[in-house]
Amino acid sequence: MPVTTEFTIRSILIHHKSKVIITWLMVALENALTVVLPLFIGFTIDGLLRNNASDLYFLAALLVLIIVVSVARNFYDTRIYGAIRVEVGEAVDKKMSHHLLSVRNARLNMSRELVDFLENDIPPLMTAVIQLIASVIILTFFHLNFGVSALIASTIMLMVYALFHDCFIRLNHSLNNQTERQVTVLSCKPFRGVRVHLERIKRREIMISDAEAVLYGLIFLVLFGFVITNLWLSARLNSPTAGQIFSVVTYSLEFLEAAVMLPITLQTLSRLSEISQRLNSQSPTEASQESHQ
């Protein structure tokens, strides 16, 4: 990447769009195959109960195809994103050449998190979005009330996260400030100073972890309520088959799993937005001042 380019998720995507689009298409294909898996399992259960094994063969073929696509995507992702990390890291180091060594070291490591997000967080996010949409559509197909309960749970969950957003920004800012001091502390301070530095990092990490625990506790409470509600609603369907009940329960659980990915991703974006500001907006003077806070 050119040194003059801003270091953001968007700029990395624009600079490497062709490579990233290929991996996203593979992710989309893998997710599309995975999202219909519970539906085919439900068809297979009903078919086997009628002594008809034809759906079982379709299910087996689907599983094999999912494995092939998944393995191919992982081979491709590792190589592509590894090359992007090298390019971004080199550009960041050149841009930060006039900063303190401690700041350069910390921000070089931080820049890797931008690419890590593309490789490790975007595919699960795409999976979550596809699962959310498919779950709501399929659950609504069984009964409108299933889809309505999913939308209500999503709204409450996002409202809960909104209450924590500013807190995560502030805590990550504090943690990154302390991290940028590490090389200076290691080179200039006695052991006691290193211990104080590590204790400060530990306290900030504990505060972030505590905030995460409370956030996800509240979110899981909402989503478990959603699953229990759908279990109760499934018992009120007109003559439900075993396959229908399995599909309703499975897609409700998939909705739960996918819904949790949204606040996780939003939290990660909060951290990365703070990192991008450091990589793009600070002068050497500002960096030096921050490193001694």
Summary of the structure (lengths in Angstrom):
residues: 293
radius of gyration: 23.6
end to end distance: 31.3
largest distance: 76.1
contacts: 936
relative contact order: 0.14
helix: 88%
strand: 0%
